[in-house]
């Protein structure tokens, strides 16, 4: 928890004023913590995000710097609904050794989707498709900084799920069996590769013809705020996993998250998502993207599953969390007409 005294020093450095209330811990994310506080003089509310390193994810200063620069470009140049950082941007090293950044607080509603509380509407899926499409339409040459980070390793994800999940298999045999069924039946084109250099070589060859650029990699319910009275996005949050890679990774992940309503994957939502996405990107999906779309739906969601499984030792992971990630994959895998229905 960030202490009031520590935050006061940060606010004084950037001439933001004095705290008017205690710091409110509002989210406990997988890769960051967020705190809410208000300034006494002008009653403005801010968010402090603390970046949390883990065995699965290293936190580098240069990655945070690029994230802030990229968000600023999306906000100022492309007028996309994101949360701008304070100006000038501040990256702070807290007393615990973690980096932290301050953002203005944006009022909005999070629509949480789970099997016990399903209430996604089509307009939300359309808004997400338009946002992702517009972000993918940005000319990467106009982003002057070089950024080559890649979070998802497709062949390594398969290798780790099969070879490094013994504890999860022991604790949750039925769930693991369901995961393995999809892996064994629908990912045969991805070989088992242990060597990292060989994994990278295979991945580069697999993706060589795919359109590439900057991808968010985490556009889901917890990272999206909607207007309480209008059918529109207020802000897409948390770009700390952003990477440079095939747009197909973002497409597949967003498609799976935002076409699911509770336990049901809706192909009509998925079809509308792709229509709106292509319109916003100003470019139709290429033949290579269509050919790999179903496979990437499996692999990017398997990446989410693997991250969740590997996080069990540092936070509570329930069967429901695994189930929510697995259900859309099971429905896609069981629908032999999946691609035909969404094209």
N, C-alpha and C positions, 0 to 999 in steps of 0.2 A: 504494500500500500504506500502510495506517495504521501509523504508528510506535508502538512500545511506549511511548515517553515521552508521546506525544500522548494515547494511550488511558489512561495512568495518570492524567493530569490530569482527564480526563472521569470516570473511576471515583471519584477523590477528591472531585470536586464533588458526586457523588450518594451518597457514603459507601457504595460497593459493595465496597470492599476493594482489595487489590493483585493484580496479575496473578501467576498461579502458573506460567504457561508462555508460550511465544511465541504470537503471533497466527497462526491458521491461516486461510488464504484458501481458502474452501470452494466458492464459486460465482462465476462470471463471467457475470452475466446481461446481457440486452439493455438494461435500464434501471437496474440496480443491481448492486452488488457486496456479497457477504456474507462476514463474517469470524467465526470462532469463537474463543472464549477462555475461560479458567477463572479463578475467583477463588481466591486462596491460602487465605483463612481458612475458608471454608465449602464449598469444592470445587464451588460452583455454576458451571454453564456458561451462557454468554450468546452471543447473536449480535449483531454490529454490522452494520447495513445502511447502505451508502453509496449515496445517490441520484445517478445519473449523468445530467446533462442532455445533450441531443442536438439536432440540427437538427429531428428529428421530434417532440421532446417537451421542453417547458420544465418545470423543477422549481420550484414555487412553495411558499413556506413555508405559506401558508394551506391549500393542498391536503394537505400532510403533516399539518398540525394536524387537519384534518377526518378524514383517514384513521385517525389514532390514536384520535380520539374515536369514530369509527364502529366500529372494532375493539373498543374497550372496551365499547361498548353491546352488540355481538353476544355478547361473552364474559360480561358481568355480567348483562345483562337477559334475553337470549334463549338463553343457554347453548349457543351454537353453537361447534363445534370450530375455534377460531382461536387464534392466539398473542397473548396479552395483552402490552402493553408494560410496561416497568418503571413503578413507581408511586413518586413522581410521574413523568409522562412527560417524557422528555428529548429535545429536538431540538438537535443540536450542529452548529456550523459548523466543518468541518475546516480544516486549514491550506491545503488545496488549493482552498477555496471551495465544496466540496460539503457538502450537508446529510447528517447521519447520525442514526440512531436505534438504541437498544439494546432487544433483546427477549430474554426467557428462551429458552434452547435447548430444543426439543422433539424427543425421540427418535422416529423413524419411518422408514418405508421409502418411497422414491419408485419408482413403477413406470413406467419409461421405455418408451414404445411407439414402435417404429420398424419399417420394413419388414424389417430384418435381425434384429430381436429382439422379435417380437410375443408378448405374454403377458398381455393384459387379460382379466379375468374379469368376469362379469355383475354380481357383487355390488359391484364398484368403480363401475360405471356407475350402479347403483341408489343407492349412497351419495352420489355426486355429485348425482344428480337430487334427492334428499331435501335435501341441503344448499342447493342453489340455490333450491328451492321454499320452504324455510323462510326463507331470507334475503329472498326476494321477498314473503313474507307479512307482513313487518314494516310496521307503520303508519308511513309516512313523516312523519306529523304529530308523532310522538313523538320524532323526531330533531330537536332544537331548533335546530340550525345550518342555515343556507341553503347549499346546494351545487348549483351548476348546471353543473358541468363536463361536457363531452361530448367523448369521445375520437374516436369513429368518426363520420365524415361520409360518409354513404352515396353521394350523387351525386359527391362529390369523389374517393372511392375509385375509382369507375369512370373518371372523367375522367383521373386520374393514371395509372392502369394503361394506358390507351390512348395518352396523349399525353406521358408523361414517363419512359418505360422503354426509351429507345432503346439505351442501353448494354447493358442486360440482354437485349434482343431480339437485339443483335449477338452477345453472348457465348453465349447459350443459346437459339438460334432455335427448337428443337423444344419446349422447355418453354414459351416465350412463345406459340408457336402454339397449344398446348393450352389455355393460359389464355384467349387471345382467342376460341377456339372457344366456350367456355362463356359468355363475355361477350356475344358476338354472337348466340348462340342462345337465351340464357335470361335476359337482363337488359334486354330491350327496353322495359320499363315505366320504366326509369331513363334519363332523357334525358342527353345530354352538356351539362353546365353548367359554365362556367369561373368565372363571377362568384360570389364567396363568399356574398353576400347572397341571390342567387337560389338557390344551393344550399340555404341554410338555410330559405328560404321553401318550397321544394319538399319538403324533408325534414319540416318541421313539418306540412305538409298531408298527406303520406303517412302520418305516424304519429299524426295527431290523435286517432284513436279507440283507439289501443293503450294497454293498462295500463302505467303507468310507475312507476318508483321507483329505488332504489339498485341498481346492477349492478356486479358484480366485473370483468367483461370479460377475464379471463385465467385461468379455471379449467381448467388443463391439467396434464399429468403433473408438470412441474417445480415447480408451485405447490401440490402436494397430497402430504401425508404420510399413510400408512396404518399401522395397528398391525401389528407383525410377526407376531402370533399370533392376532389376531381380525379378523373381516371388518368393519372399521369405519375411518372416517376419524379420524386423530389431529388433523390441523389442515389447513385451507386457508390458504395463505400469500399474501403480496404483493398487498395491496389498493391499490398505488400507482397503478394505472390506473383505479380505481373512478370511476364516473360516475353521473349521473342521466339516465335515459332509458328507453326501452321495455324491458320484461323480455324481449321477443322477441330482443334482441341477445344476452343471456346464454343464453337457451334455445337459439338456433341454434348459437352457438359451442360450448357444452358438448355439445350433441347430436353435432356433427361430430367433436369430439375424442374423446368417450368412447363412441362407437358404432363406432369404427375399431379394428381389430385388425390390425396390420401394414398390408399393402396393401388390406385388405378392409373395406368399410363394411357393418355388420350391421344390417339393418332391424329384426330382432327385438330387438336391443339398443336401437335408437332408439325402438321402440314401448314397451318397458318403461321407458325413461327418461321418456317423456312421461306414462305412467300414474303413476309414482312422483312426478314433479314436480308434477303437478296435485293429487295427494293432499296433498303437503306444502304447497303454496301455498294449499290450501283454496279453490281456484277453478279451474274448467275453463278451458282456453284459449278465448278468445273467437273468434267467426267471423273477425274481422279478423286475429287472430293466426294462425289456420289459413290464411287466404288469403295471408298474406305469409311464412309459415314457410319455404317452399322458396327464395324469393327472398333471404331474409335469411341462409339457410345459405350461399348463394353470396357475398353481399356482406360478411358479417363475416369469412369466411375469405379473401376477396379483400383485406380490410383487413390481415389477418395476412401475406398474401403480399406486399402492397405494402410494409409495414414491413420485412419481411425483405429484399426487393430493394433498398430505399433504404438499408439498413444495410450493404450490401456494401463500401462504402468505408472502414468503420471496424472491421469484424470479418469473419472468414472465414465465408462463406455457401456451403454445398455444394449440389450438385444434389439430394442426398438430402433436405435440409431443405425445398426447394421442392416436391419430389415428395411428401413426407409431407403437406403442406398441400393439395396439389392432388388427390391420389387420391380422397378421399371426395367431393369436388365432382364429379369425373368420373363416379363410380358413381351419385351421386344424379341427375345430369343425364341419364344413360343409362337410368334406370329410370322409365318412363312411369307406373308405378303407385306411385311413391314415397309420395305422401300417403295413398293408400288403404291401403297396407301398414302405415303407422305410426299410423293413426287407430284 
